[in-house]
């Protein structure tokens, strides 16, 4: 028997490959199915099942393409109602894969169809449990997402179901089995996840706050406390996972169309396409096509696209480092952004060499900022980190407009005022500055290195509490 976790850091997502005696199962696959097919081919096994722990909200699953290409059966737990052929397993049903078996455990709470899969070896001994978004390492799944799809499923109702599922289905299992969750730290599907991606159930019983002895009412209060609004693209990804979607091969064929600068500009103007520049922040700042948005591919690229581009059907034109076009189109498709219509052939340099219009964003170092800040001129500092980061520690007098909520809070930023913008390290602040620049805000200055550089400079008064009133 082989069990392999296939972890994707950008989405903090874990898919799983299980193989035994000529057969295999894939659990919660990502949309690009090539890696799973290659593993199966290398091992000489046939993929028999594609097991889905629930209708995912944070990514588009590869279940449909994988089933089409292998003939595998897609399996959901009880109450799932997909818009395509699938096996809806009963609670307690046993699935065979070679010499091993998987027991279906219906665990509603994160969503109503949420299901865990309990792996047993050749001797019927419980080996591991694939928990999806029901149980994470250090946390449990947030219980507020399904209410975006079914209105009468309040987060308190779902949290109550989750309590029952944990206590009746998971916690009675042996301490030595391995917990294999669908996500780790960085995912928006939980609030307190560990950077570790597997653990024993016994250790989770001892350390996970949500598995400690408590009544249902206390549990509901704890797991719903501090939940922030989920990214706007989540409901659309759920819809795609339930009803189906275009093959990723078609998405790639459409998106991987190299365009000359003239063709690129014409497409941008005629199709109202958004220009997405995925180069590193520091190079973007030095020169970019006017009205471009910068979200660097070397970061939490897909989640930030999902959080900041409201319409998954938005037409996109890409500026990438040459050779990374397919990677970018694939990572966009993982979260349902299927409408890339081409990329700038040769990258930004081809645009620049033709002498076409170029824009820039000013950047300064923390030391340079200190000169303005301490000169008595009242430099306006804008911190775009999450509120929790800002509350932990920030520069006294800095305003806080989290990048996560830029579309809702842009009105707090004065178009006629100069702001020095920073995040933790420079990735988010350039996204923020580029979005506002495209909307006519021309007086934003990026702080290189972000709060890390500001703190290390030792030249700024820091506070570890939230100022009662913060003026922008």
Residue, then its C-alpha position, 0 to 999 in steps of 0.5 A: x500500500x502506498x499513501x502519498x500527500x500531494x501538497x500545493x503551497x499556494x493554496x495550502x491544499x493537500x490532495x492524496x494518492x492511495x495505491x494498492x495491488x493495481x488500483x488507486x484512489x485520488x482524494x480531493x484532486x486539484x484541477x490539473x490532473x496530469x500529476x495524478x495520471x503520471x503517478x498512476x502510470x509510474x506505479x502501473x495502477x488503474x485509478x478506480x475512485x476519485x473521492x471528494x470530501x465535500x464541494x470545495x469552495x477554495x479551489x476547483x477540483x479535478x474530479x471531472x477531468x480525472x474521471x473522464x480520462x480514467x473511467x474512475x468513479x467519482x464518490x461523494x458522501x450522503x446528501x451530496x447532489x452533484x450535477x453529473x454522474x457520481x456515486x453517492x455513498x452511504x454512511x459506513x459504506x466500504x470501498x475496496x482499492x486493491x487489498x485495502x479498504x476505505x470506510x465512508x464516514x459522513x461528517x456534516x458541519x463544514x458543509x452538510x455533505x462533508x465526509x471523511x474517508x477512513x483507510x484500513x490496511x489488508x488486515x482491516x486495521x485503521x491506518x489513517x483518516x482523510x478528513x477534508x475540511x472537517x478536521x485540520x491540524x490544530x483546527x476544524x473547518x469553518x462552519x459558515x461557508x455552506x450558508x452562502x449556498x443554502x440560506x437557512x444553514x446558519x453558522x451556528x447550526x453547522x457548528x452544532x453538526x460539526x460538534x456531533x460529527x467530531x464526537x460521534x465519528x472521529x474522536x472515538x477512533x484510535x489515537x495512533x491513526x494518521x490525520x490527513x487534512x485537505x488544508x494547512x496553514x494559510x488556507x481561508x477554510x480555517x482560522x488556526x491551522x498548523x503549518x504541519x500537514x499531518x499528525x496522529x489523531x491522539x496528538x490532535x485530541x491532546x492539543x487541538x482547541x476544538x477537540x478539548x472537553x466541552x459542551x456543544x454550546x461552548x464549542x459553537x462559540x469557540x469555532x465561530x469566534x473571530x471568523x472573517x468574511x471568506x473570499x468572494x470567489x468561494x461561492x462560485x467555486x462551489x457552484x463549479x464543483x457542483x454543476x461542472x466546468x470546462x476542461x482545463x485543456x480548453x482553458x489552457x488552449x484559449x489562454x496560451x495565445x501569445x499576443x504582440x504588443x499591438x494585439x495585446x493593446x487592441x484586446x485590452x481596449x475592445x474586450x474590456x480585459x483586465x491586465x494582470x501583471x504577475x512579475x515580482x513587485x519590485x520589477x513591476x514598480x519600475x515599469x508596467x503597462x498603464x492600468x495593470x494590476x500586479x499580483x506576483x505569481x511567486x506568492x499566494x497568487x491564486x487566493x489573492x486573485x480570488x479575493x481581489x477580482x470579483x468576477x471569475x468570468x472577467x477576461x484577463x490578459x497576462x504579463x508574465x516572465x517569459x516561460x511562466x505563462x502556462x503556470x499562471x493560466x493553470x493557477x488561475x484555473x485552479x480557482x475558477x478564473x478560466x477566461x484568460x484570453x492571451x498573454x504578452x509575447x516576450x513579456x513586458x520588455x517587448x512592450x517597452x522596446x516598442x516605446x509604448x506608454x509605461x507607468x511606474x510606482x514610486x518606492x522608498x526604503x524604510x530609512x528614506x521613509x524615516x526622514x519624512x516621518x521624523x521631519x515633522x511634515x506628518x507623512x501619512x503611513x498606510x498599513x495594508x496588512x490584516x487587522x489582526x497583524x496591525x493589532x499585534x504591532x504597528x507604527x503609531x499613527x499608521x492607518x489600516x486599510x487591509x488589502x483583503x477589503x480594498x474593494x469595500x474600504x477604498x473610500x477611506x483613502x483620500x485621492x489627493x493625499x500622499x500615502x506611504x504604503x506598506x504590508x509585511x514584506x512588500x508583496x501585498x502593498x504593491x498589489x494595493x498600490x497597483x489597484x489604486x493606481x489603476x483607479x486614478x490614485x497617483x500619490x501612493x508610495x510603496x515602502x520596500x521591505x514592508x513592516x519587517x524593514x520598518x521594524x528592523x530600522x529601529x527608527x519608528x515608534x511602534x505600538x502593540x495596541x490598536x489606537x482608539x481612532x486612526x485617521x487616514 
